[in-house]
Amino acid sequence: MKKIFVLLAIAATLSAVSCSKNNANKKDKGGKEQTEYVQPIKIDGDFSDWAKLDASKVATATCDPDCSKTALKLVKVYADNVFIFVYFEWDKEQISYEPDVDHVPFHVYINGDGNTATGGFGDQWADACTDVMFEGHLYPDGATLGSYAPSIFKWVGEVNGTGWDGCWEDLGDINGITSGAGIEGKYEFSIVRELYPLGKLADTFSIGFDIQQKWNSVGILPNGHVDEAVEGSTELVNSLTVVTVK
C-alpha cells in the first residue's frame, strides 16, 4: 500500500511539471501568466550550473578549519517549489570506499517545519530540531559513486533531545525522492519536495549533513569550534537555514 501512495505522489509531481510545460506562456483561470518550469540544476555530475544561480539565494556552509571533524569541506543548498538541490565537497584524504566495510554513509538531517521547538538530535547541531533523517551511501554498489538513494527515518526521541538508539522510526525507502551524481570529492543530489514524508515542507526550513567513515562521523556541516575565550563554547552550531526561491 505504501508503494502505491509513493507512486501516486510521483505521478502527481510529474503531472504538475508536465502541465506547467504544456501551458507555458498561457494564462490560468485567474488571468495570471503561467511560465514553464525549468529545472535550474541538472543532476549529472557537471556542477557548472551551480555557478549560474543567484549566490544570494544559495545557502552555504564551509568547514571551520579549527573544528574536530573536517572531512566535509563545503555544502550548498538551493530550494525552489519543486526540488531541494544539494552540492557538497569532501576531503578525499579522509574518505575512501572500503570493500565489505564501508560504503561511505552520508546523512541529511531536515527540520522540515522550520520550527526549532520540534524534532531533536542535538548531538551534532545546537538547535536540535531535526524532524527527518536521510541515511544513504555514496558508494552503494562498490567503488564507483552511485545515485543517492537513502532510507528515511523520523525523529521520535525527546523533543530537542539527543541520542541515536530508539530515537528514530524507520519510514523505509521512498522511490524517486532523491537522485544524485558526482565525481571523487564532489557530489550533487536533489530531493523531490512533494515526496517529503511528513507533509509539506516549510518555505523556510533548516538542514544539516554528515559524512561518515566506518559509521563514525568524520565531517559535519554546518560546524564550528570551541572558543576557549567563551565559557560553555562548543563546536555545535545551528543547522543551515534555507529559504525557498519562489
VOGU-3710 file (C-alpha; in Angstrom, 3 decimals, decimal comma):
1> mkkifvllai> 0,000/0,000/0,000  2,879/2,382/0,837  4,402/1,843/-2,607  1,051/2,704/-4,225  0,895/6,044/-2,398  4,520/6,799/-3,317  3,897/6,035/-6,987  0,776/8,212/-6,951  2,772/11,054/-5,404  5,484/10,734/-8,050
11> aatlsavscs> 2,848/10,683/-10,785  1,237/13,798/-9,344  4,582/15,611/-9,287  5,407/14,671/-12,869  1,885/15,598/-13,966  2,217/19,027/-12,360  5,519/19,681/-14,135  4,123/18,367/-17,421  1,049/20,536/-17,062  3,263/23,549/-16,474
21> knnankkdkg> 5,212/22,794/-19,641  2,074/22,266/-21,709  0,664/25,591/-20,557  3,817/27,631/-20,956  3,139/31,317/-21,567  -0,622/30,794/-21,194  -2,905/32,296/-18,581  -4,618/30,436/-15,760  -8,267/30,931/-14,797  -7,378/33,989/-12,757
31> gkeqteyvqp> -5,644/35,620/-15,716  -2,176/35,156/-14,247  0,565/34,423/-16,745  1,924/30,878/-16,491  5,538/30,111/-17,230  7,297/26,840/-17,911  9,234/25,297/-15,034  12,885/24,960/-15,942  14,927/22,812/-13,564  17,836/25,054/-12,537
41> ikidgdfsdw> 20,222/22,239/-11,598  20,652/19,113/-13,705  21,798/16,162/-11,602  24,559/14,849/-13,853  27,872/15,381/-12,049  28,595/18,532/-14,066  28,497/21,294/-11,472  28,815/24,300/-13,805  25,102/25,150/-13,500  25,578/25,981/-9,808
51> akldaskvat> 27,639/28,998/-10,857  24,637/30,345/-12,766  22,470/30,632/-9,650  21,979/33,871/-7,750  24,529/33,344/-4,962  22,393/35,346/-2,525  19,730/32,637/-2,775  22,073/29,709/-2,151  22,538/28,656/1,486  26,212/27,814/2,037
61> atcdpdcskt> 28,281/26,307/4,825  32,054/25,844/4,833  34,187/23,839/7,205  35,694/25,645/10,178  39,416/24,741/9,953  39,620/24,506/13,739  36,784/22,020/14,204  37,499/18,389/15,094  35,715/16,790/12,112  36,947/18,283/8,842
71> alklvkvyad> 36,170/15,707/6,128  33,137/17,617/4,810  34,517/20,811/3,279  31,612/22,658/1,653  27,874/22,376/1,170  25,453/24,464/-0,895  21,655/24,211/-0,836  19,189/25,754/-3,270  15,453/25,178/-2,947  12,571/26,038/-5,253
81> nvfifvyfew> 8,932/24,927/-5,233  9,717/21,554/-6,840  13,150/20,456/-5,588  15,802/20,897/-2,948  19,242/20,806/-4,582  22,399/19,984/-2,624  26,055/20,225/-3,648  28,908/19,216/-1,373  32,637/18,540/-1,343  34,702/16,250/0,870
91> dkeqisyepd> 38,365/15,689/1,703  39,482/12,734/-0,415  42,337/12,066/2,003  39,839/11,286/4,761  37,128/9,480/2,797  37,580/6,191/0,965  35,473/3,216/-0,039  36,467/0,018/1,743  35,002/-3,249/0,382  32,646/-5,066/2,747
101> vdhvpfhvyi> 33,256/-2,486/5,450  32,081/0,964/4,469  30,082/2,327/1,542  30,608/5,850/2,946  27,393/6,762/4,769  26,054/10,249/4,109  23,236/11,671/6,232  20,837/14,541/5,641  19,015/15,979/8,667  15,963/18,120/7,852
111> ngdgntatgg> 13,990/20,465/10,082  11,114/20,385/7,599  8,584/22,503/9,503  11,146/25,205/10,220  10,204/25,025/13,908  13,039/24,791/16,440  10,564/23,653/19,131  10,016/20,294/17,389  12,333/17,467/16,414  15,627/16,644/18,040
121> fgdqwadact> 19,152/15,244/17,600  21,227/17,798/19,435  24,261/15,552/19,020  25,530/17,496/16,003  23,640/20,839/15,940  22,822/23,278/18,694  19,211/23,858/17,624  18,379/20,115/17,951  15,338/20,299/15,666  15,747/17,517/13,094
131> dvmfeghlyp> 12,401/16,024/12,065  13,591/13,636/9,339  16,924/11,966/8,578  18,040/10,501/5,245  20,636/7,735/5,523  22,281/6,717/2,262  25,667/5,772/0,823  27,888/7,493/-1,704  29,240/4,135/-2,910  26,134/1,909/-2,720
141> dgatlgsyap> 27,291/-0,611/-5,314  31,031/-0,704/-4,813  33,995/1,537/-5,542  32,077/3,700/-8,042  29,948/6,624/-6,889  26,238/5,870/-7,302  22,944/7,723/-7,106  21,897/8,771/-3,611  19,001/6,508/-2,543  18,552/6,808/1,228
151> sifkwvgevn> 16,414/5,098/3,801  14,339/7,622/5,723  13,816/7,988/9,468  11,579/10,165/11,635  12,771/11,590/14,959  10,740/10,026/17,794  13,099/10,804/20,649  12,716/13,533/23,244  11,874/16,944/21,778  15,110/18,888/21,313
161> gtgwdgcwed> 16,875/15,883/22,770  19,946/13,861/21,859  20,693/10,227/21,175  20,554/7,592/18,465  19,271/4,187/19,601  15,500/4,237/19,981  15,246/7,827/18,726  14,422/7,127/15,085  11,411/5,493/13,450  12,247/3,738/10,177
171> lgdingitsg> 9,956/5,035/7,424  11,623/2,801/4,829  12,529/3,835/1,304  10,602/6,274/-0,868  11,244/5,516/-4,516  12,225/8,551/-6,546  12,583/11,026/-3,676  16,275/11,624/-4,452  18,671/11,488/-7,379  22,430/12,004/-7,194
181> agiegkyefs> 25,637/12,071/-9,236  29,212/13,151/-8,750  32,938/12,660/-9,082  35,546/11,886/-6,443  35,373/14,624/-3,835  32,305/16,387/-5,282  28,651/15,395/-5,445  25,176/16,797/-6,076  21,686/15,471/-5,466  18,091/16,603/-5,493
191> ivrelyplgk> 15,121/15,949/-3,199  11,558/16,000/-4,556  9,587/18,261/-2,219  6,235/16,568/-2,936  7,604/13,291/-1,569  8,767/14,675/1,777  7,291/12,107/4,187  5,955/14,446/6,880  3,784/16,607/4,647  4,524/19,987/3,144
201> ladtfsigfd> 7,988/21,415/3,650  8,020/24,929/5,063  9,190/27,739/2,785  11,936/28,393/5,326  13,478/25,269/6,802  16,889/24,148/8,046  19,192/21,293/7,175  22,420/19,616/8,269  24,767/16,990/6,857  27,378/14,490/7,941
211> iqqkwnsvgi> 29,736/12,162/6,106  30,994/9,026/7,819  33,848/6,553/7,616  33,229/3,124/9,151  29,956/4,518/10,605  31,659/7,307/12,524  31,077/10,943/11,615  34,263/12,495/10,267  32,666/15,573/8,694  29,691/17,703/9,808
221> lpnghvdeav> 28,222/20,852/8,266  27,427/23,405/9,454  30,141/23,234/12,118  32,142/25,414/14,466  34,936/25,133/17,003  35,423/25,544/20,706  36,295/29,127/21,601  38,434/28,936/24,722  37,621/32,570/25,494  33,874/31,888/25,663
231> egstelvnsl> 32,524/29,998/28,657  30,469/26,972/27,616  31,595/27,200/23,985  31,152/24,031/21,922  31,630/23,011/18,299  27,873/22,789/17,837  26,214/25,489/15,747  22,680/25,735/14,380  21,633/23,833/11,264  21,725/25,673/7,940
241> tvvtvk> 18,717/27,890/7,179  17,309/27,568/3,654  14,769/29,941/2,107  12,721/28,629/-0,804  13,022/30,627/-4,005  9,558/31,448/-5,347
//
